[in-house]
Amino acid sequence: MTNMKNTLKFWIIMVMAALSLALTSCENYPEGVPSFYSSEYRIVGTWQVSHVYLNGEEVDSTGYAAYEVGTYYFMYPDHVMSVKAYRNGEWRETIFANYILDPKTKTIDMSFTLMDKNYTILGDVKRLSRKEFFFEFDDPYGDHWRLELFSRSSY
């Protein structure tokens, strides 16, 4: 009987240790849920801007092509990206763009030119799953932006 109790205790401790290890190894963002997929894996794909908030208020039009609802962000491995926006009846796309995602500080740094406007975004990633990518940043004019993008990639 004592041997059976010791075996049961051993397995309970092993299961608890495995669960603890699994949960601490998951990457989590402030508004997200833990994920076993790395941030670098989750960011790659096609994202579409679905909601834009300026200083806490949801807006339909921003005057900035990169921040408009419907704009696409294509995130590729090796820190390469592309942004595609629909303006004046035609699609416009960046020629060269890059990003750096830092999972430790939960930040993203994006740099690109779209329609003759240079964008440099240093944002705080709030949620990053395979379906949702939310980030916030302050622009040089003191405005606070939140972009909510949803995946258009098929997994």
C-alpha positions as CSV (number, residue, x, y, z in Angstrom):
1,M,0.0,0.0,0.0
2,T,2.8,2.4,0.9
3,N,4.5,1.6,-2.4
4,M,1.3,2.4,-4.3
5,K,1.0,5.8,-2.5
6,N,4.6,6.7,-3.3
7,T,4.0,5.8,-6.9
8,L,0.8,7.9,-7.1
9,K,2.6,10.8,-5.4
10,F,5.5,10.5,-7.9
11,W,3.1,10.6,-10.9
12,I,1.1,13.5,-9.5
13,I,4.4,15.5,-9.0
14,M,5.5,14.6,-12.5
15,V,2.2,15.7,-14.1
16,M,2.3,19.0,-12.1
17,A,5.9,19.6,-13.2
18,A,5.1,18.9,-16.8
19,L,2.1,21.3,-16.7
20,S,4.2,24.0,-15.0
21,L,6.9,23.7,-17.6
22,A,4.5,23.7,-20.5
23,L,2.7,26.9,-19.3
24,T,5.9,28.8,-18.5
25,S,7.3,28.0,-21.9
26,C,4.3,29.4,-23.8
27,E,4.7,33.0,-25.2
28,N,1.9,35.3,-24.1
29,Y,1.1,38.9,-24.8
30,P,-0.9,41.3,-22.6
31,E,-4.2,40.6,-24.3
32,G,-3.5,37.2,-25.6
33,V,-3.6,33.6,-24.5
34,P,-0.6,31.4,-24.2
35,S,0.6,29.7,-27.4
36,F,3.1,26.9,-28.1
37,Y,3.9,28.6,-31.4
38,S,6.8,31.0,-31.4
39,S,6.1,34.7,-32.1
40,E,8.3,34.5,-35.2
41,Y,6.0,31.7,-36.5
42,R,2.8,33.5,-35.6
43,I,3.7,36.8,-37.3
44,V,4.3,35.4,-40.7
45,G,1.3,35.6,-43.0
46,T,-1.2,38.0,-44.5
47,W,-2.9,40.4,-42.2
48,Q,-5.7,42.9,-42.9
49,V,-6.4,46.0,-40.8
50,S,-9.9,45.6,-39.4
51,H,-10.1,48.2,-36.6
52,V,-8.2,51.4,-36.1
53,Y,-8.2,53.5,-32.9
54,L,-6.8,57.0,-32.6
55,N,-6.4,58.3,-29.1
56,G,-8.8,55.7,-27.8
57,E,-11.6,56.3,-30.3
58,E,-12.4,53.9,-33.2
59,V,-12.0,55.7,-36.6
60,D,-13.1,54.8,-40.1
61,S,-10.7,57.0,-42.0
62,T,-7.3,58.1,-40.9
63,G,-5.7,60.0,-43.8
64,Y,-2.7,57.6,-43.6
65,A,-2.8,54.7,-46.2
66,A,-0.9,52.4,-43.9
67,Y,-3.5,52.8,-41.1
68,E,-6.7,52.5,-43.1
69,V,-9.2,49.7,-42.5
70,G,-8.7,47.2,-45.4
71,T,-4.9,47.8,-45.7
72,Y,-2.9,44.5,-46.0
73,Y,0.3,43.7,-44.1
74,F,2.3,40.8,-45.6
75,M,4.8,39.5,-43.1
76,Y,7.5,37.2,-44.4
77,P,10.3,35.3,-42.6
78,D,13.6,37.0,-42.2
79,H,12.1,40.3,-41.2
80,V,10.8,41.3,-44.7
81,M,7.3,42.7,-45.1
82,S,5.1,44.5,-47.6
83,V,2.1,46.8,-47.1
84,K,-0.6,47.2,-49.7
85,A,-3.3,49.9,-49.5
86,Y,-6.2,50.8,-51.8
87,R,-6.3,54.5,-52.6
88,N,-8.0,56.5,-55.4
89,G,-9.2,53.4,-57.2
90,E,-6.0,51.5,-57.3
91,W,-3.8,49.3,-55.1
92,R,-0.5,50.8,-53.9
93,E,2.3,48.7,-52.4
94,T,5.6,49.3,-50.7
95,I,8.8,48.5,-52.6
96,F,11.0,47.7,-49.6
97,A,9.9,47.2,-46.0
98,N,11.2,45.4,-43.0
99,Y,10.2,44.6,-39.4
100,I,11.8,43.4,-36.2
101,L,9.7,41.5,-33.7
102,D,11.2,41.2,-30.3
103,P,9.3,38.6,-28.3
104,K,11.2,39.4,-25.1
105,T,10.1,43.1,-25.0
106,K,6.9,42.3,-26.9
107,T,7.6,45.1,-29.4
108,I,7.6,45.4,-33.2
109,D,9.7,47.9,-35.2
110,M,8.4,48.5,-38.8
111,S,9.9,50.7,-41.4
112,F,8.5,51.2,-44.9
113,T,7.5,53.8,-47.5
114,L,4.0,53.8,-48.9
115,M,2.7,56.3,-51.4
116,D,5.7,58.7,-50.8
117,K,5.2,58.7,-47.1
118,N,7.9,57.2,-44.8
119,Y,6.5,55.2,-41.9
120,T,8.6,54.2,-38.8
121,I,6.5,52.4,-36.2
122,L,7.8,51.2,-32.9
123,G,4.8,49.5,-31.4
124,D,3.9,47.4,-28.4
125,V,2.4,44.1,-29.4
126,K,-0.8,43.5,-27.4
127,R,-2.0,40.3,-29.0
128,L,-0.4,37.9,-31.4
129,S,-2.0,34.7,-32.3
130,R,-2.3,32.9,-35.6
131,K,-5.6,34.7,-36.2
132,E,-5.1,38.1,-34.5
133,F,-2.3,40.7,-34.4
134,F,-2.9,43.9,-32.3
135,F,-0.3,46.6,-31.7
136,E,-0.2,50.1,-30.3
137,F,2.2,53.0,-30.9
138,D,2.6,56.7,-30.6
139,D,3.3,58.8,-33.7
140,P,5.8,61.7,-33.8
141,Y,2.8,64.1,-33.4
142,G,1.8,62.7,-30.0
143,D,-1.2,60.7,-31.2
144,H,-1.7,57.2,-29.8
145,W,-2.7,54.5,-32.4
146,R,-4.0,51.0,-32.0
147,L,-4.3,48.7,-35.1
148,E,-6.1,45.5,-35.0
149,L,-5.3,43.1,-37.8
150,F,-6.9,39.8,-38.6
151,S,-5.3,36.9,-40.5
152,R,-6.1,36.4,-44.1
153,S,-3.8,33.4,-44.3
154,S,-5.1,29.9,-44.4
155,Y,-3.4,27.4,-42.1
